[in-house]
Each structure stands twice: as structure tokens, then as C-alpha cells.
Amino acid sequence: MEWGSGKPRRRRPDRRPPDDTWSDHNADVVFETAIHTTHTLWRWGCWVRLALYGAAAVPAVAWSPATQLPRIVLMLFPGVLGLALAFGHSFSQKLPLLGRIPAAGRLVGHLRSVREKAAVDASGLLEGLGILLATWLFVGPVPLPGLPVSARTAGVVLCIAYNWEAVLQAVIDAGWYSVTAAPSHGMRVFRRFIPPAHCLILVACLWPWTAPAAEVPAQAVIALCLSPLLYYAVWAMFAAMLRAAVHSAVAQHRLARLNSASAVHSMLKNSVSVLARYAEQDDPPPDLGHLRSLSREVLVGIEETRQAIMKVDSDSQFGSLREVWLRLEPLIEYAWRGPHQECELTGDVDLPLTSTDYQRARSLLSDLMMNALKARARRVRIEFRIQDGARPQLCLLRVSDDGERFPPGAARNPLTSLKVQDILLGRYGGGIDVEDDGRWKHIAARWGCPPGIVRPLPHPGAESHPGPRQRPDPGRRDDVPQARSAPHRDGKRV
Amino acid sequence: MRIIVVDDAVAAEDSLALALATAPAGPGGRPHQVMGVRSPRELRQILAVDRGFELAMVDMDFGPGSPETGLVALRLLDAVNIPCVVWCADIDENRGLLLLAAFHYFEPWALASKTGPIADVTGLVTAMEQGLRPGRGLAERYRPARGAGPPLLERLVGNATHLDIWRALTVFSSRPDVAARAKVAESTVDRFLQDRYAPMREAEHRLVGASPDLEPTGDERNRARIAPLHAFAVRHANFFRDREVEQIVRGRYRRGSGPAAGTAAR
């Protein structure tokens, strides 16, 4: 904290009375807001004070004989030093530069240590001394003789303006709101008396002790002496802003918590309660395969909920099959038996899906992948088409693996764990089909939409991988600019 | 029977379809057919081409993906005379007022809980098919009481101006801020606090069984009322901020003909 009038003050760290966490949270918000505001204000303040100081030097230098110049320079020098240190204090990124000057290391350390504390520091003392000497160029015990009245008045006004700006920083410094090093009770009481104390100091300074000082008009002197009372107004405005900041922060915090809670509730409660209810039913007893499928869905749902809460941009579009895969993969990693290759994803895997398709793909993919891994597959291929070739009103999800073959006659076995899904997908004209071509097992799930619902289709030419069914069309050219819905994974186009 | 499930989770429609597939077929011998949509928006799309459903199971909340609540779905189904059953995951907590509104403005046939056994729901479907009226069930708490006086929801929500004050109360908790946000005079807010306190307590009693407090006495009445009203507003913020509730309160929607009851003749 900087002092413009150079009064030393002892720093007595005092313990705050024990408080509840809510007030502590508010105090943190107040302190952080104060730091952010004052940080910017101090930077501007340095430039403002530099300008005022320069402007105050002008009347002194312009209207004085050359013999007075050494004295003027001597009296202005401490202020310049103080300003330089103030710049170093406020623009702390430049402090390491200052540290390169030999013997300035201790100074840099001192400046760093007094940031954001209600304490006296070197730059404040120097600035205070500097402006006192600068003011004494115009009034006080040793004013410059022979200045015109307007120049003297202008000089005094500029110096007092500098002083006003510097002491304002003391009045609304962030250190007053500090949480970790809170000012003591005595200091806080003293803060209220800074303006009147400053008034008295100015009166003492501007009193017409000498004849040249008496040339400054009385109205100007009175106005300048009363100017510190404006601090109360600025302080009140600052305090109002801080209260508003606390209110906004609290409201935003509560809103964020409500939104997170309702997201957790709506996204998870459904899948968990379906699982719980299915496990509780007695007649018919729950199918173990479907039970496992529901519990895997809960696990994936937890990950999805976490990502949905963390997402900053709330676009409600559902993900693609690739995103389902990315969320599922860490959960089923353990089920791989032995060495294996990466899964291949082909087809419309980057197409954004409707909510229904996304949820079906999620539960189907986890079931089909678990089946493949339990069959000790080494390679797994996942293919997804939003329009199945033979029946374009259905979408297709096919998982192929090279694991253990089905026992003979099991291809349409109603006892496999996928029978439940077959029933469910059958309502929309689809179902589960199983094929075995000797090398690979293919399990294909197809399903349609209810009447009237439309699926978003990929743009022509935006396929991410030309699968075996794709026939390159030599007649079509890609010189027509089209919006791409998905990035190409391998750069190939049809 | 052809049943449509309006719920943002596919698992809801799947669990009902599975339970009905394994249950014995209805009296007409036809197997049940269950379809599902994820939001009121999709419900509009399907009703535009196919209205031949005999029962709808409607959830009240559709998650972050849809800003519309179950009230919109109930309105769409009411307009085409499809009987509805409200099917909710968690009946108490912050859905309570939505359920009160659903039963006040739309008269659904029954209320089913997703946390209970699925056999209850299949039982409802069978009863509906046979043309039976539902017994006293979970819905009783939310049905408007038959008796003298205006119903609880109207006493609680009030008119459009009062809804604005409720919305301000979801954010602010001091009288001048609420009055400024709702663009009303502070005396209006005072009257609001006096009139709405008792219905708010009654609603809490009805929804979660909280015992109704004694009225605060003395001159500090309004100041003592605003804190509990603010807490209530925040807890039910999703209800007070709902667009459909606003439409209903502003009278832009008029209910069609009376309650749609199921009959076996459909």
C-alpha cells in the first residue's frame, strides 16, 4: 500500500474473529474483486501521476531563472524516483528487469513483499516526500520566488491533484479487504479519518507562511484543502460496487449449483432407477444379460453427465458414434483377453445422432463389444451406417470380431443375451442379425424411427471412410462447395 | 393397445415395452404396441402424421436437451384427445409444482412412478384397456380438491403480474429488488407476500408433508415472509420460469373438452 503524505504506520497483523464459511466466501469475493479493480486503477494511476508531475514541473521550470534550476531539479528528483518505484510496483512483470540492476535485488524483494498489504512501502514514502518537495516549489516555507500568480496557482493545483490521486489509492486499497492479512481494528478506524487528516495536512502545507505563497488566491486554497472530502464519495461508490459484486457472485454460484444438480438428477436418475427397478422385479425374473447391459449404461451415463456439466457451451446436440465409443472404451478395457489390435470404426461415425439413436447405439455398442471381448477377440470392427443399404429407413450398427465362433445352431439362439434387444428393436422394423462367414462373426443391429421423426443425414461426400459397400462414383466431382459435417480421418473422399 | 411414451430416456419406453411383451395380451387379444419419442418437439412431429394412440405415458422433465416440460406434451395430447398417464421419476422435490399444474390444467388419467415396480404400470395399462377408472393412487396428492374456494394452484400462482413477482423472487430476496425486477410497486409486493404465504405453506404441506407453520405475527410480517417465499421460489424455479406456465397463466391456452377417460371401445 502506498502513502502519498508519507506518514509511517506500524503493521500489526490481527486475527479476524471466527466466522462462518459463507461470510468467508463473501470476503474472498470482495477481496478478489478489490484486487482486480485496484490493479487496473494503480496502473492508470501511475500514468496519471506521471502526467501530473510532468505538468507541475512545467510552470516551475518555465518561469524561473536559470539559477534556480539546480534547486528545482534537486527538489523534483525524489518524486521521480518514487514514481519509478511506483511503476515497478504496479507493473510487476517488469520487476525482474529491475532486479538485473546491481544492488536493486533487495529493493525488488521489498516491493514484492508489500504488494496487497496495508503497509508502508518504499515507493509510497519516496512519492510522499517527492510531492511534498514539489509542492514546496510553489508554496510553503521555500517557494520559488518570482513566479506569476497563474503559474504558481497552476503548479499548486497540479501538485495537490497528484497528492489527491495518491492518497485515494490509500483509501481504497485492496489491502483493506484482505482476507489473509486483515488490517487491525485500529487501522480500520483510522481509515475513516484519513480524509479529515489529509485536509489538515493540506491546510498546514498551503498556509501562506511566506509572501510568495500568499499570492495563491484564497478560494483556490480553500477548495484544495476541502478536496480530500471527496474521498468519502469515491469510497462509497467503491463499496457499492463491491457489494454488487458479492451479490452477483453468490447468485451465479447458486445458479450453477442448481443447474449441476438438476443435470445430475435428470441425466442419471432415469438410468439408475430403471436398473434398480429391473433388478427388483420377480415375475419374470430379470435376465442377467439385460441387467448387465443396464448397469453398463449407468457407468457410461455417469461419464456423460460429468462431461455435460463441464461443457461451457450448452449445445444440446447429441454426440456421434465415435463419442459413444470414446466414453465406452475406458470402461471395457479390462475385458480384453490377451493382446489385441485397436478397434476400427467405419461409416458415419462422426455424424451427430438424434437422442434416440444415440442412446440405442450406446447400449447396443456396449453389449456387442462385451460379447466380442468375452469371445477372446483379437480384432474388432465397428461399422455404423445411418441408412442401411438394403433398407434405407433403418440405421445399421454392426460389430465384427474374430473371436470364438458361435456353437453350431446358436446363430438364432433365443437364449443369447441379445434377445431382449431383438424384441425392442423389432418394434421399429429392425432386429438383431447374426452372421458367421468363417473368419469373422458379424452381429448387426438395425432399427428405424417412429413415423414422422426425421433423422439428420450426412452431407453427400462427407463419409469418413469408404467402406466395402461404397462404390466410387466417377461421374461426380467435388468442386461444388459443400458444408462438411465431420472432419476426414484419413483424407480420402468418395 | 397402441401406447406412446414421451420421455427423454429410451430406457423408459424399452422397460415398458419389455414388460408388456412378456405380460399376457389384452382382452381384445391384440398385443400391445409401444412407441416412444424423446421430447415434446418430437411428439409434435409424430402427432402430425399418426394420432392413433390409445394411451400416452408422459414424463414431466426432459433434461437439458429440451426447454419444454411435460406440460407442453400434455397440452399436445389433450388437443388430440389421447388419454395421458404422468410417469415421473421422482415425485417429490422440485417436480411437485409441475405435477400440481399438470393435474390442475389437464386432468391426466393417473400418476405412475418410475421408482416403483413396472408391474404397477402394466396394471394401469390393463385397467385402462378394460375401461376401469383408476383407484386412489399417487395422483390424489396432486388432484385439485373438490370443494369450495379456488384451487390451490390458482391461489399460489395468481395472475401474470404475480407470476412476474414469483420469477423475481427466484433471483432476489429483498423487497425493493423484487419490486424493481418485476416492475411493480412495493405495495403490490406487500400484498403479494400477504396473499401468497398461506397457499405456499399449504402447497409444501401437500407436496412434501411439511407441517404448516403458524402465521408470523407482529409488524415484521412481510419481512418475515419474504425469506421462506424466496426459498420456495428458488426450489421451484424451473416451474415459475417455465414458458408453458406463463402461457397458461396469461390465458393463451384454453382447455378443450373435459377429461379424456379410457374406454374399452377404442
Chai-1 contact restraints between the chains, C-beta under 6 A:
chainA,res_idxA,chainB,res_idxB,connection_type,confidence,min_distance_angstrom,max_distance_angstrom,comment,restraint_id
A,A263,B,P64,contact,1.0,0.0,6.0,A-B,restraint_1
A,S266,B,D61,contact,1.0,0.0,6.0,A-B,restraint_2
A,S266,B,G63,contact,1.0,0.0,6.0,A-B,restraint_3
A,K269,B,A89,contact,1.0,0.0,6.0,A-B,restraint_4
A,N270,B,A9,contact,1.0,0.0,6.0,A-B,restraint_5
A,N270,B,A89,contact,1.0,0.0,6.0,A-B,restraint_6
A,S271,B,A11,contact,1.0,0.0,6.0,A-B,restraint_7
A,S273,B,A89,contact,1.0,0.0,6.0,A-B,restraint_8
A,S273,B,K114,contact,1.0,0.0,6.0,A-B,restraint_9
A,S273,B,T115,contact,1.0,0.0,6.0,A-B,restraint_10
A,V274,B,A11,contact,1.0,0.0,6.0,A-B,restraint_11
A,V274,B,S15,contact,1.0,0.0,6.0,A-B,restraint_12
A,P284,B,T22,contact,1.0,0.0,6.0,A-B,restraint_13
A,S316,B,G65,contact,1.0,0.0,6.0,A-B,restraint_14
A,S355,B,R38,contact,1.0,0.0,6.0,A-B,restraint_15
A,T356,B,V10,contact,1.0,0.0,6.0,A-B,restraint_16
A,T356,B,R38,contact,1.0,0.0,6.0,A-B,restraint_17
A,Q359,B,V10,contact,1.0,0.0,6.0,A-B,restraint_18
A,I423,B,A21,contact,1.0,0.0,6.0,A-B,restraint_19
A,L424,B,D14,contact,1.0,0.0,6.0,A-B,restraint_20
A,L424,B,A17,contact,1.0,0.0,6.0,A-B,restraint_21
A,P450,B,M35,contact,1.0,0.0,6.0,A-B,restraint_22
A,P450,B,I46,contact,1.0,0.0,6.0,A-B,restraint_23
A,P451,B,V49,contact,1.0,0.0,6.0,A-B,restraint_24
A,P451,B,D50,contact,1.0,0.0,6.0,A-B,restraint_25
A,G452,B,Q45,contact,1.0,0.0,6.0,A-B,restraint_26
A,G452,B,I46,contact,1.0,0.0,6.0,A-B,restraint_27
A,G452,B,A48,contact,1.0,0.0,6.0,A-B,restraint_28
A,G452,B,V49,contact,1.0,0.0,6.0,A-B,restraint_29
A,I453,B,E42,contact,1.0,0.0,6.0,A-B,restraint_30
A,I453,B,Q45,contact,1.0,0.0,6.0,A-B,restraint_31
